[in-house]
Amino acid sequence: MIKNDLFLKALKGETVTRPPVWMMRQAGRHLPEFMEIKEKYDFFTRCRTPELASEITVQPIRRYGMDAAILFSDILVIPQAMNIEVEMKPNFGPYLPNPVRDQKGVDATIVPDVNDALGYVMDAIKMTKEKLNGEIPLIGFAGSPWTILCYTTQGQGSKNFDKAKEFCFTQPETAHQMLQKITDTTIAYLIAKVKAGVDAVQIFDSWGGMLSPTDYNEFSLQYIDQIVTALKDYAPVIVFGKGCWFALNDMAKSGASALGVDWTCSARNARYLSGGNITLQGNFDPSRLLSPPEKIREMVHQMIREFGKDKYIVNLGHGMLPNIPVENAMAFVKAVKEYKD
Amino acid sequence: MIKNDLFLKALKGETVTRPPVWMMRQAGRHLPEFMEIKEKYDFFTRCRTPELASEITVQPIRRYGMDAAILFSDILVIPQAMNIEVEMKPNFGPYLPNPVRDQKGVDATIVPDVNDALGYVMDAIKMTKEKLNGEIPLIGFAGSPWTILCYTTQGQGSKNFDKAKEFCFTQPETAHQMLQKITDTTIAYLIAKVKAGVDAVQIFDSWGGMLSPTDYNEFSLQYIDQIVTALKDYAPVIVFGKGCWFALNDMAKSGASALGVDWTCSARNARYLSGGNITLQGNFDPSRLLSPPEKIREMVHQMIREFGKDKYIVNLGHGMLPNIPVENAMAFVKAVKEYKD
């Protein structure tokens, strides 16, 4: 049993005294205690060392007291486990020296035994659960297959992931084979994470908003649907698609427990587009955390009034930015805890 | 009188035999004849030399036969005219060495005499009109004040224009002064362009989709509204906001003749959100021009069926990409011309 069950109640759609709060990318670059660890260990060492990953996971909880923790890791551990080389270059981001852009490349990838290839994640989950000591739930996550393919094909971050789209639009059959291999790996990975102890999972479709609705259904949503269908009997699933307002209606039918929305989608539009019944999560503009704390407080209260306190999880509309002052992040969490209907 | 008036009729909402077609950024990098000019002259020389700008403007018309030309220029000629230094760095994009981030910076900018500072644009318009010889209309354009501020504050392109947002969110009064100065310059500039001969104008809000609906109304739409109000008695105005689906309803009330939409907004959603009565322009995913020509043809016909042939201008959902083969761009234009209800 978890003492603070606000987050799990919201995922079930149960009435709460106030909505739960956590922040996407709450662990990491904006925290001074994280920067100390970062100076000593490189990116994948931090992900692969359970002592470090669990410590980084609980750092924001100690400082701010969110209602859920999210395991420190990266969506690109999946392509790594599939035998694709992934580097994390300082001041550049992910770099994949051998991007997958043809049948030969797809054939060279594997669907790994996740407990073998990603056992370090399961160890980090067990250690984090011990540190959390039953106080709050722990979230595990994965990228959507489309978002993973964006990186495995493009080979790095991009404004428009044109090479990934070119791959899908000129070699659709090969691209679908790749998406299916990523999907199979992701399903096994997320089930293993639940078995290791996470209480809910979130799928990040960070680049779904690059696709037209028709292409989204073909290259992204059908694979997310497979993951939700395979996972929903193990743990509640949250689907977050950045820029994917147009897919909220279909996502609401996937069996997910909640949908994430970004800040371009107002509460009213999000409730309307998602059918009005599913739990929603979001959607504070991370850049708005640069506003003065008093303004943040006022905007958070307004946001809760607009979404309503039930079937709602307070969050940002995308990941935390590195240049947010800790007192501003604190104002965000505190404003939720102070909220009264 | 202009011989091919399909584009102007669509802007008036009149019935047409087929919808008109043009492509955002149709002049430029994907054309071999443009690349020849590019090798000889740098970016601002091309913009500032009427012979070059007019030649580049008509190049795609000669090759593809669109129903409208758009003057070759850049949205950053506005900050340049306001006394802000703008460089165009090869393989990097715009670079503004002295970004405007405080009151002192705003005070140092001017609202110029546009015929003086931007006379070269007016000359390019007159020369282009001669070359077009009354065959098709010529479009003039400007960036939205918010999109211009993104560059003048950030100083370069960005994934999230965090510095521009920080300026607006921490120094809103100063930011509004800057937005008003850009607006005043843009209004004078676009009126001068119409007087020099353009038949319609388009406002590009390329980065409007970075803002929440509330922030959009405050930092972008109110300035676009000012421009539309000032221009609409001079020429038809098209407003295109990338990622601005959430603002279509308000934009439709601005007095604009047409609204541009990107490919994440389906025809059905665009008609619904814009109120169903205004002319719409868009929205083919530029990356989809990488598909085989036969597939492009099929998708264009499907797009016209979904938008309907009237009150519709066929276009891309954002600018042309440099890596599009000319035969694919040709397939796009040809598919529209072949369209039969």
Interface residues (C-beta under 8 A of the other chain):
Chain A: K159 N160 D162 K165 E166 F169 T170 G209 L211 S212 P213 D215 G243 W245 F246 W263 T264 C265 S266 N269 D285 S287 R288 L290 S291 P292 G317 L321 N323
Chain B: K159 N160 D162 K165 E166 F169 T170 G209 L211 S212 P213 D215 G243 W245 F246 W263 T264 C265 S266 N269 D285 S287 R288 L290 S291 P292 G317 L321 N323
